[in-house]
Amino acid sequence: MRVRTDGCGCNAGGPKVTLIKLDDRVVVGPVALEEVFERFRERRRQPESALSEELLAAVKVFNYVPAASENRYRTALLRAYISYCDARP
């Protein structure tokens, strides 16, 4: 998971873009992903498969997710959330 600003260079403090891999060929950059992960982590939500639906719903508040890609997003979001939590014990 890589975090970057929106690219304007001004560091205005808006939602950040986080790059995640959906699969070997596709990388997406949802906004506010780190903020979503932090809310789940603060609630001590464990990274389990049932959480992937909640992660997807939270990400869709800020981002368009094509229906055809939802399964890949669920898997990628859960994988990214596990990495996020592992980096912040």
Backbone as CSV, one residue per row, in Angstrom:
resi,resn,N_x,N_y,N_z,CA_x,CA_y,CA_z,C_x,C_y,C_z
1,MET,0.848,-1.160,0.000,0.000,0.000,0.000,0.894,1.223,0.000
2,ARG,0.658,2.132,-0.935,1.404,3.386,-1.014,0.441,4.546,-0.857
3,VAL,0.840,5.536,-0.087,0.003,6.711,0.117,0.661,7.884,-0.577
4,ARG,-0.134,8.704,-1.245,0.380,9.921,-1.851,-0.696,10.988,-1.790
5,THR,-0.301,12.229,-1.937,-1.292,13.296,-1.950,-1.977,13.310,-3.298
6,ASP,-2.905,14.223,-3.486,-3.685,14.272,-4.720,-2.881,14.708,-5.939
7,GLY,-1.617,15.029,-5.745,-0.770,15.353,-6.876,-0.634,16.825,-7.161
8,CYS,-1.357,17.675,-6.447,-1.290,19.106,-6.740,-0.029,19.734,-6.161
9,GLY,0.623,19.056,-5.234,1.846,19.587,-4.644,1.610,20.570,-3.521
10,CYS,0.363,20.932,-3.282,0.077,21.941,-2.261,-0.090,21.335,-0.875
11,ASN,-0.267,20.020,-0.814,-0.464,19.340,0.462,-1.588,19.995,1.256
12,ALA,-2.705,20.227,0.621,-3.817,20.973,1.188,-4.508,20.258,2.346
13,GLY,-4.163,19.031,2.603,-4.757,18.329,3.725,-6.045,17.598,3.399
14,GLY,-6.401,17.490,2.148,-7.599,16.752,1.746,-7.350,15.257,1.820
15,PRO,-8.351,14.478,1.449,-8.175,13.023,1.466,-7.008,12.591,0.581
16,LYS,-6.274,11.633,1.070,-5.125,11.128,0.320,-5.533,9.967,-0.570
17,VAL,-4.769,9.789,-1.612,-4.950,8.664,-2.526,-4.006,7.556,-2.081
18,THR,-4.534,6.352,-1.969,-3.734,5.189,-1.601,-3.788,4.189,-2.744
19,LEU,-2.639,3.818,-3.253,-2.591,2.857,-4.358,-2.627,1.438,-3.817
20,ILE,-3.548,0.634,-4.361,-3.626,-0.783,-4.000,-3.761,-1.604,-5.276
21,LYS,-3.237,-2.823,-5.220,-3.317,-3.724,-6.366,-4.571,-4.566,-6.278
22,LEU,-5.393,-4.500,-7.333,-6.549,-5.387,-7.399,-6.132,-6.773,-7.857
23,ASP,-5.161,-6.807,-8.740,-4.608,-8.061,-9.230,-3.229,-7.759,-9.821
24,ASP,-2.663,-8.690,-10.556,-1.310,-8.505,-11.098,-1.212,-7.387,-12.124
25,ARG,-2.338,-6.984,-12.719,-2.299,-5.976,-13.775,-2.961,-4.654,-13.413
26,VAL,-3.807,-4.643,-12.399,-4.619,-3.462,-12.122,-4.282,-2.861,-10.756
27,VAL,-3.938,-1.570,-10.778,-3.702,-0.794,-9.559,-4.730,0.330,-9.552
28,VAL,-5.373,0.530,-8.400,-6.363,1.600,-8.263,-5.919,2.537,-7.147
29,GLY,-6.486,3.723,-7.138,-6.109,4.724,-6.144,-7.308,5.328,-5.439
30,PRO,-7.949,4.559,-4.554,-9.083,5.131,-3.835,-8.661,6.258,-2.891
31,VAL,-9.508,7.261,-2.767,-9.235,8.349,-1.830,-9.773,7.963,-0.458
32,ALA,-9.158,8.520,0.568,-9.585,8.380,1.965,-9.463,6.961,2.505
33,LEU,-8.697,6.111,1.841,-8.569,4.727,2.310,-7.883,4.660,3.669
34,GLU,-6.847,5.438,3.846,-6.144,5.424,5.134,-7.083,5.868,6.262
35,GLU,-7.916,6.854,5.994,-8.876,7.312,6.994,-9.899,6.224,7.315
36,VAL,-10.362,5.516,6.292,-11.292,4.402,6.493,-10.632,3.326,7.341
37,PHE,-9.404,2.950,6.999,-8.697,1.926,7.757,-8.505,2.344,9.205
38,GLU,-8.173,3.594,9.422,-7.939,4.061,10.785,-9.222,3.971,11.617
39,ARG,-10.357,4.306,11.027,-11.632,4.187,11.759,-11.899,2.741,12.165
40,PHE,-11.648,1.794,11.259,-11.856,0.381,11.579,-10.861,-0.086,12.640
41,ARG,-9.619,0.360,12.525,-8.590,-0.028,13.493,-8.906,0.533,14.875
42,GLU,-9.365,1.784,14.945,-9.720,2.384,16.231,-10.839,1.610,16.916
43,ARG,-11.703,1.015,16.133,-12.794,0.194,16.678,-12.345,-1.237,16.937
44,ARG,-11.047,-1.470,16.747,-10.440,-2.789,16.967,-11.099,-3.884,16.123
45,ARG,-11.443,-3.524,14.881,-12.037,-4.489,13.960,-10.954,-5.417,13.440
46,GLN,-11.165,-6.700,13.615,-10.201,-7.697,13.194,-10.312,-7.944,11.686
47,PRO,-9.171,-8.097,11.026,-9.188,-8.350,9.575,-9.617,-9.776,9.261
48,GLU,-10.900,-9.968,9.060,-11.446,-11.273,8.704,-12.316,-11.111,7.463
49,SER,-12.612,-12.199,6.819,-13.308,-12.112,5.535,-14.637,-11.375,5.626
50,ALA,-15.360,-11.495,6.731,-16.642,-10.802,6.869,-16.470,-9.286,6.854
51,LEU,-15.309,-8.800,7.233,-15.045,-7.371,7.273,-14.911,-6.777,5.873
52,SER,-14.592,-7.594,4.896,-14.351,-7.082,3.544,-15.573,-6.356,2.975
53,GLU,-16.773,-6.815,3.300,-17.987,-6.153,2.811,-18.132,-4.767,3.446
54,GLU,-17.815,-4.653,4.725,-17.891,-3.362,5.405,-16.822,-2.400,4.882
55,LEU,-15.637,-2.926,4.630,-14.575,-2.093,4.060,-15.008,-1.554,2.696
56,LEU,-15.560,-2.426,1.872,-16.013,-2.009,0.547,-17.092,-0.929,0.655
57,ALA,-18.047,-1.117,1.538,-19.123,-0.131,1.704,-18.551,1.220,2.132
58,ALA,-17.575,1.205,3.039,-16.972,2.455,3.502,-16.181,3.133,2.392
59,VAL,-15.470,2.368,1.600,-14.682,2.924,0.497,-15.600,3.510,-0.576
60,LYS,-16.749,2.867,-0.799,-17.680,3.343,-1.821,-18.320,4.680,-1.457
61,VAL,-18.250,5.092,-0.208,-18.759,6.412,0.179,-17.951,7.505,-0.529
62,PHE,-16.647,7.264,-0.714,-15.739,8.258,-1.278,-15.310,7.957,-2.710
63,ASN,-15.579,6.745,-3.197,-15.038,6.298,-4.483,-16.067,5.529,-5.284
64,TYR,-15.964,5.641,-6.607,-16.774,4.803,-7.492,-16.104,3.443,-7.601
65,VAL,-16.865,2.390,-7.395,-16.360,1.024,-7.554,-17.297,0.320,-8.530
66,PRO,-16.794,-0.052,-9.711,-17.645,-0.756,-10.676,-18.155,-2.071,-10.092
67,ALA,-19.413,-2.370,-10.312,-20.007,-3.599,-9.782,-19.219,-4.836,-10.199
68,ALA,-18.718,-4.825,-11.420,-17.960,-5.976,-11.921,-16.629,-6.173,-11.196
69,SER,-16.166,-5.159,-10.482,-14.878,-5.237,-9.788,-15.014,-5.396,-8.276
70,GLU,-16.225,-5.480,-7.777,-16.413,-5.500,-6.332,-15.707,-6.657,-5.643
71,ASN,-15.733,-7.849,-6.220,-15.046,-8.984,-5.581,-13.543,-8.745,-5.477
72,ARG,-12.957,-8.192,-6.543,-11.526,-7.903,-6.506,-11.220,-6.814,-5.481
73,TYR,-12.092,-5.814,-5.381,-11.923,-4.770,-4.372,-11.991,-5.357,-2.969
74,ARG,-12.963,-6.234,-2.710,-13.081,-6.839,-1.372,-11.785,-7.529,-0.975
75,THR,-11.256,-8.328,-1.874,-10.014,-9.060,-1.595,-8.853,-8.098,-1.384
76,ALA,-8.720,-7.117,-2.268,-7.607,-6.163,-2.182,-7.719,-5.290,-0.940
77,LEU,-8.919,-4.865,-0.589,-9.103,-4.026,0.592,-8.769,-4.785,1.865
78,LEU,-9.194,-6.021,1.955,-8.879,-6.817,3.141,-7.378,-7.039,3.249
79,ARG,-6.735,-7.345,2.128,-5.280,-7.533,2.118,-4.572,-6.241,2.540
80,ALA,-5.018,-5.106,2.033,-4.415,-3.820,2.384,-4.673,-3.471,3.851
81,TYR,-5.854,-3.809,4.359,-6.173,-3.545,5.765,-5.281,-4.382,6.687
82,ILE,-5.046,-5.620,6.319,-4.150,-6.470,7.102,-2.757,-5.847,7.139
83,SER,-2.254,-5.400,5.999,-0.947,-4.740,5.950,-0.936,-3.471,6.797
84,TYR,-2.007,-2.706,6.714,-2.132,-1.459,7.485,-2.055,-1.769,8.987
85,CYS,-2.809,-2.757,9.432,-2.820,-3.111,10.857,-1.487,-3.701,11.311
86,ASP,-0.871,-4.509,10.476,0.432,-5.108,10.817,1.505,-4.035,10.994
87,ALA,1.384,-2.945,10.260,2.382,-1.860,10.351,2.151,-0.964,11.563
88,ARG,1.014,-1.159,12.251,0.666,-0.319,13.403,0.210,-1.198,14.563
89,PRO,1.159,-1.874,15.213,0.771,-2.806,16.295,0.163,-2.138,17.510
